[in-house]
């Protein structure tokens, strides 16, 4: 694999995973105008990584994570909001330390976590043997003039696919949103085993904006399938969804590579339907390399009059490799539409362990020559 093309200076410097990721997050905070979060962010990631933070980068970890394709247990994202502000987030998993939720106890005071909703549902997802890919993931969220926040992702597949709907329905019942169950199932889980619940997430802050978020993965979906899923949220223009898929994914589907994912957000008062919808497009499956991915993201940012300079500065904050030397530095792009704010989020990989090689670019010409 093209290891030498990636963060060469970091590998040469024999950095630990924590050092490598700390550099990336500090630079991202600077880009997004979040300098006040620089040190806190690097420290929190250190606590999240635990012992795995001591791994040398470039040397594959013995604790692979599903958070990213190269098994790095961390992935960054920069949220562009329509109000011109940015949030930087870090999705992470504590690997090789048990129990995996120890991190929560270690930051409960520092982040003033409100854990009552988590406590109400934790036995559903954290008790018993794990069958799915993970048990708990975290997202650290950094916004201007706001303390760092934490979101947890639980795994509906943790007791196997046959239990997933029951776990989610019971979780929704305990959180007082059971009236939304039937509408969610009817809008997003319509295609048998092709649609499945993939995450059950909670914001662990005590604010009025704290969300319950449900994610549904749609294998081999057409745009019409995610338009139907989005229609559960009032006021969404289907054009926004169609355009997003066409520009970033290159068409209307079926998206046969990595799957599209929908999310529904519920905040206080949304007890019979969600007030926001999110669509996640795994762009890395639909482009030959990251230079093409960047070009498509620029097109979407321009469409919404968002600051494209921030995209390039964010990319430079995490990687110095040529964009066309690999694919997956930009793994997903999401579109958020809803009552509590809309925007575009760009995900960025740490690529601490490896770079996925690029695919060949398309050949322009006639498929077969007519005689
Ligand atoms: N790596 C997993 C995937 O691609 C999970 C994941 C990480 C993910 N970040 C994400 C899924 C952002 C959707 C959006 O599915």
Boltz pocket constraint, residues with backbone or C-beta under 6 A from the ligand:
constraints:
  - pocket:
      binder: B
      contacts: [[A, 66], [A, 67], [A, 68], [A, 69], [A, 75], [A, 91], [A, 261], [A, 280], [A, 282], [A, 332], [A, 347]]
      max_distance: 6.0
